[in-house]
Amino acid sequence: MLNVSKRQLRSWERQTFVRSGDVFTFRDIIAMRALLKLREKRVPPAKIGQALTSLRRKLSEVESPLSELTLLWDGRRISVRIAGQKMEAVSGQLLLDFDASRDTSLTAFAARPKVDASVEAEQYFQRGLALEETGAPVVEAMAAYEKAIELNPNAAGALVNLGTIYFRDQKLKKAESCYTRALTADPQYPLAHFNMANLYDEQGKPELARNHYQEAIRLDPQYADAIFNLALICEQAGETMKAMSYWKTYLKLDSSSSWAEIARRQMDRLKQAAFVGPR
């Protein structure tokens, strides 16, 4: 039904994402579908594990977070919806949630309460996320992010997401400007470093890309995507031992996805190249 390989299933069982067994209930199927969606968004397995452990501890009435809750990924953290509110899964912190489907029109003469600019900026940021999640026209998400940045020029999350939209549209100068501003606002933001590295890699600037991948990993040692890309850069630079080390590290974090298969193939190719002697 879900096209899940036996290898992937056993990996999820080892990580206690799903229960072990040869027969699965409808609830198990829902949990696996949720895992597939998270994998499609390339959410690191370690972050999924942290979120599930925290949710099981904080919400004792929830037996299976994956099947009973909606897990959301914004590129930086996993959150869930509970009782109409949005909560960060690991910390338990309540998040502002701007519902994109809500009617925001005002009746005549209705007084609009004053809202702190940073709070309103976060609302527009959340609106941009919701619009992207629902597949709304990209210009609507861009407008929400731009409004968030207008209200709070240091809104690193909105800057990164707006930059990513520009990056996907190959407007690399605008993307670089957004990422630069995000890093100025929050130099400790791993995703901003990762996206800047991707941009430099796209521009054929591997050393600049390497620096930002390394910084992303320093800030988040379990940043599997950054480790994967850094391994590729080391390969391209002829740094076989470094590449092998990064591939091994990546496989410790992700041992079962299609990306893990690529990592293994790259390792095998490097090993063969290293041990083939002159004839």
Backbone torsions as a table, in degrees:
resi	resn	phi	psi	omega
1	MET	NA	-42.9	-173.9
2	LEU	-104.8	-5.0	-178.3
3	ASN	59.4	41.1	177.5
4	VAL	-95.5	126.3	-179.7
5	SER	-72.3	158.1	177.7
6	LYS	-62.0	-36.7	180.0
7	ARG	-63.6	-44.5	178.7
8	GLN	-63.4	-42.3	-179.6
9	LEU	-61.1	-45.4	179.9
10	ARG	-64.0	-34.9	177.5
11	SER	-63.8	-44.0	177.2
12	TRP	-62.7	-37.1	178.6
13	GLU	-65.5	-42.4	179.2
14	ARG	-62.3	-34.8	-179.4
15	GLN	-85.4	2.5	-179.3
16	THR	60.5	25.8	173.8
17	PHE	-72.7	-36.4	175.4
18	VAL	-130.3	158.0	-178.2
19	ARG	-77.6	152.7	179.2
20	SER	-77.4	149.4	177.3
21	GLY	153.9	169.3	178.5
22	ASP	-103.2	-10.4	178.3
23	VAL	-123.3	134.2	-175.7
24	PHE	-124.2	144.9	179.5
25	THR	-87.0	173.3	176.7
26	PHE	-61.2	-36.3	178.3
27	ARG	-62.7	-39.0	177.8
28	ASP	-62.6	-39.9	179.9
29	ILE	-63.0	-42.0	178.5
30	ILE	-62.0	-42.2	179.2
31	ALA	-62.0	-41.4	-179.8
32	MET	-67.1	-37.2	177.0
33	ARG	-62.5	-39.8	178.3
34	ALA	-63.8	-40.8	178.8
35	LEU	-63.9	-39.3	179.1
36	LEU	-63.5	-39.7	178.7
37	LYS	-64.9	-40.8	178.2
38	LEU	-65.7	-38.2	179.6
39	ARG	-67.1	-37.2	177.9
40	GLU	-60.7	-32.9	178.5
41	LYS	-86.0	4.1	177.9
42	ARG	58.5	41.6	174.7
43	VAL	-74.1	126.2	-179.5
44	PRO	-57.6	133.3	179.4
45	PRO	-54.0	-34.5	-179.8
46	ALA	-61.8	-38.2	179.6
47	LYS	-70.1	-36.0	176.4
48	ILE	-62.8	-45.4	179.6
49	GLY	-60.6	-44.4	178.6
50	GLN	-60.7	-43.2	-178.3
51	ALA	-64.8	-44.8	-178.5
52	LEU	-65.3	-42.0	178.8
53	THR	-60.8	-44.8	-179.4
54	SER	-65.4	-43.4	-178.5
55	LEU	-65.2	-39.9	178.2
56	ARG	-64.0	-34.0	-179.4
57	ARG	-76.0	-41.1	-175.4
58	LYS	-80.2	-31.9	-175.5
59	LEU	-117.0	81.4	-174.4
60	SER	-64.1	-23.1	-178.9
61	GLU	-80.4	-11.0	179.9
62	VAL	-95.4	112.7	-177.4
63	GLU	-79.7	-40.1	-176.8
64	SER	-132.8	93.2	-177.7
65	PRO	-55.5	-37.0	-176.0
66	LEU	-66.9	-32.3	-178.4
67	SER	-98.1	-20.4	-175.9
68	GLU	-101.9	-17.8	-177.5
69	LEU	-123.3	160.1	174.0
70	THR	-99.3	115.1	179.9
71	LEU	-93.3	129.6	-177.5
72	LEU	-117.0	143.9	-179.4
73	TRP	-124.6	124.6	-179.7
74	ASP	-108.0	15.6	-178.9
75	GLY	92.5	-8.0	-177.1
76	ARG	-134.7	-34.0	-175.7
77	ARG	-150.4	159.7	175.6
78	ILE	-100.2	133.0	176.6
79	SER	-129.7	167.0	179.4
80	VAL	-136.6	158.6	174.8
81	ARG	-100.3	127.4	179.7
82	ILE	-138.2	124.2	177.5
83	ALA	51.8	41.1	177.2
84	GLY	79.5	1.8	179.4
85	GLN	-116.4	159.5	-179.4
86	LYS	-106.8	130.0	-175.8
87	MET	-129.0	136.1	175.6
88	GLU	-70.0	128.1	-167.8
89	ALA	-65.2	-42.9	-173.8
90	VAL	-78.9	-49.1	-175.7
91	SER	-83.0	-24.2	-175.4
92	GLY	82.3	5.3	-178.6
93	GLN	-71.5	133.5	176.1
94	LEU	-74.5	138.8	-177.4
95	LEU	-114.0	148.9	174.1
96	LEU	-68.4	135.9	-176.4
97	ASP	-128.5	113.4	178.5
98	PHE	-97.9	104.5	-176.9
99	ASP	-72.9	115.9	-175.8
100	ALA	-65.9	-22.1	-176.5
101	SER	-89.6	-5.1	-175.1
102	ARG	-73.8	141.9	176.9
103	ASP	-75.1	114.7	-175.6
104	THR	-100.5	10.8	179.8
105	SER	-71.3	150.8	-179.8
106	LEU	-109.2	141.8	174.8
107	THR	-73.1	159.0	-179.2
108	ALA	-58.9	135.2	176.9
109	PHE	70.3	6.9	-179.6
110	ALA	-70.7	131.4	-179.2
111	ALA	-79.8	131.4	179.2
112	ARG	-96.8	119.4	-178.0
113	PRO	-65.4	148.6	177.9
114	LYS	-72.2	134.0	-178.7
115	VAL	-124.3	135.0	176.5
116	ASP	-55.9	137.9	-174.3
117	ALA	-58.4	-41.1	-178.6
118	SER	-67.0	-34.5	177.7
119	VAL	-68.1	-44.4	179.5
120	GLU	-65.3	-36.1	177.4
121	ALA	-61.8	-41.3	178.5
122	GLU	-64.2	-35.3	178.0
123	GLN	-63.8	-43.3	178.8
124	TYR	-68.1	-34.8	176.0
125	PHE	-61.8	-47.3	178.5
126	GLN	-63.1	-34.8	176.8
127	ARG	-63.7	-43.1	177.8
128	GLY	-59.7	-42.7	178.0
129	LEU	-61.1	-45.9	-178.6
130	ALA	-62.2	-40.0	179.3
131	LEU	-64.3	-40.8	178.2
132	GLU	-66.6	-40.7	-179.0
133	GLU	-63.5	-33.3	-176.8
134	THR	-91.6	1.6	177.9
135	GLY	74.0	26.4	178.0
136	ALA	-67.4	162.6	176.7
137	PRO	-52.3	137.2	-173.1
138	VAL	-61.9	-29.3	-179.4
139	VAL	-64.0	-29.1	178.9
140	GLU	-70.8	-42.6	176.7
141	ALA	-64.0	-42.0	178.5
142	MET	-59.5	-42.9	-179.7
143	ALA	-62.2	-39.3	178.9
144	ALA	-65.5	-44.8	179.2
145	TYR	-64.5	-41.3	179.6
146	GLU	-63.0	-38.1	177.2
147	LYS	-66.3	-40.0	177.7
148	ALA	-60.8	-42.0	-179.4
149	ILE	-69.6	-36.1	177.1
150	GLU	-61.4	-41.8	-179.5
151	LEU	-74.7	-33.6	-179.6
152	ASN	-140.0	95.1	-177.9
153	PRO	-58.5	-16.2	179.4
154	ASN	-100.7	21.2	179.1
155	ALA	-75.4	85.8	-172.6
156	ALA	-60.5	-40.6	-178.8
157	GLY	-62.7	-44.1	179.0
158	ALA	-65.9	-38.7	178.9
159	LEU	-63.3	-43.3	179.6
160	VAL	-64.1	-45.9	-177.4
161	ASN	-67.6	-37.3	176.4
162	LEU	-66.1	-40.8	177.6
163	GLY	-61.2	-37.5	-179.7
164	THR	-67.6	-35.9	175.5
165	ILE	-63.1	-43.8	177.2
166	TYR	-63.5	-39.7	-179.3
167	PHE	-61.7	-46.0	179.4
168	ARG	-61.9	-28.7	180.0
169	ASP	-90.5	8.5	179.2
170	GLN	61.6	26.1	172.8
171	LYS	-95.5	75.3	-166.9
172	LEU	-69.5	-33.8	179.4
173	LYS	-65.9	-42.2	178.0
174	LYS	-67.0	-39.0	178.1
175	ALA	-62.3	-44.9	-179.6
176	GLU	-61.8	-39.6	178.5
177	SER	-61.5	-42.8	179.4
178	CYS	-64.7	-44.8	-178.7
179	TYR	-65.3	-39.1	179.0
180	THR	-62.4	-43.9	178.6
181	ARG	-65.2	-37.4	178.5
182	ALA	-63.8	-42.3	-179.4
183	LEU	-70.4	-30.5	174.8
184	THR	-67.2	-40.3	179.6
185	ALA	-71.1	-37.8	-177.3
186	ASP	-145.1	86.7	-179.1
187	PRO	-64.4	-13.9	-177.6
188	GLN	-98.6	22.6	-175.9
189	TYR	-96.7	102.3	-176.4
190	PRO	-57.5	-41.0	-177.4
191	LEU	-63.6	-36.1	178.8
192	ALA	-64.6	-41.4	176.9
193	HIS	-64.9	-42.1	-179.1
194	PHE	-62.2	-45.6	-178.5
195	ASN	-67.9	-37.7	176.6
196	MET	-63.8	-39.2	177.4
197	ALA	-62.1	-43.6	178.0
198	ASN	-59.5	-40.1	-179.4
199	LEU	-65.0	-45.5	179.5
200	TYR	-65.1	-36.5	177.1
201	ASP	-63.0	-41.5	178.2
202	GLU	-62.7	-33.3	-178.6
203	GLN	-85.1	1.6	-179.6
204	GLY	75.0	36.5	178.9
205	LYS	-121.2	72.8	-171.0
206	PRO	-63.3	-33.8	-177.7
207	GLU	-71.1	-38.8	175.1
208	LEU	-65.2	-40.3	177.1
209	ALA	-61.4	-44.6	-179.5
210	ARG	-56.5	-44.9	-178.0
211	ASN	-58.7	-42.7	-177.1
212	HIS	-76.9	-33.8	174.0
213	TYR	-62.1	-43.5	-179.5
214	GLN	-63.3	-38.3	179.2
215	GLU	-68.9	-39.0	177.1
216	ALA	-60.5	-40.3	-179.3
217	ILE	-72.1	-35.7	177.2
218	ARG	-61.6	-41.3	-178.9
219	LEU	-75.3	-31.0	179.8
220	ASP	-139.4	90.0	-176.1
221	PRO	-59.6	-14.6	179.9
222	GLN	-103.2	20.6	-179.6
223	TYR	-77.8	86.1	-172.0
224	ALA	-61.2	-41.3	-178.0
225	ASP	-63.1	-39.4	178.8
226	ALA	-66.4	-39.3	178.7
227	ILE	-64.5	-42.2	178.8
228	PHE	-58.5	-50.5	-176.9
229	ASN	-67.8	-34.6	178.6
230	LEU	-67.3	-35.5	176.1
231	ALA	-60.7	-41.0	178.4
232	LEU	-63.9	-41.1	179.9
233	ILE	-64.2	-40.2	178.2
234	CYS	-64.7	-39.1	176.4
235	GLU	-59.8	-47.8	-178.2
236	GLN	-62.6	-28.9	179.4
237	ALA	-86.5	0.8	-179.8
238	GLY	77.5	16.2	-178.4
239	GLU	-93.5	76.2	-171.2
240	THR	-60.9	-46.1	-176.2
241	MET	-65.8	-40.5	177.8
242	LYS	-64.5	-43.2	179.3
243	ALA	-60.4	-44.4	179.3
244	MET	-59.6	-41.5	-179.2
245	SER	-62.9	-42.8	179.9
246	TYR	-68.9	-37.7	177.8
247	TRP	-62.4	-41.8	179.5
248	LYS	-63.2	-41.6	178.8
249	THR	-63.2	-41.9	179.6
250	TYR	-60.1	-44.6	-176.5
251	LEU	-67.7	-22.5	174.1
252	LYS	-69.6	-30.0	-179.4
253	LEU	-88.7	-31.4	-177.6
254	ASP	-141.8	103.8	-174.3
255	SER	-106.0	-1.4	-169.2
256	SER	-134.5	-8.1	-177.1
257	SER	-80.4	175.6	176.2
258	SER	-63.8	-29.1	177.4
259	TRP	-69.5	-32.3	176.7
260	ALA	-65.3	-37.7	177.3
261	GLU	-62.7	-39.6	177.4
262	ILE	-63.4	-43.1	179.8
263	ALA	-60.0	-42.2	179.4
264	ARG	-64.9	-41.1	178.7
265	ARG	-63.1	-40.1	179.0
266	GLN	-64.2	-41.0	178.1
267	MET	-63.0	-44.3	179.6
268	ASP	-62.0	-40.5	-179.8
269	ARG	-64.9	-41.4	179.2
270	LEU	-65.9	-39.7	179.7
271	LYS	-63.7	-43.5	179.9
272	GLN	-64.1	-40.9	179.8
273	ALA	-65.9	-34.3	-176.3
274	ALA	-75.3	-30.7	-173.7
275	PHE	-103.9	0.8	175.0
276	VAL	-80.3	111.9	-178.3
277	GLY	-93.9	174.2	179.7
278	PRO	-66.9	145.0	-179.9
279	ARG	-92.2	NA	NA
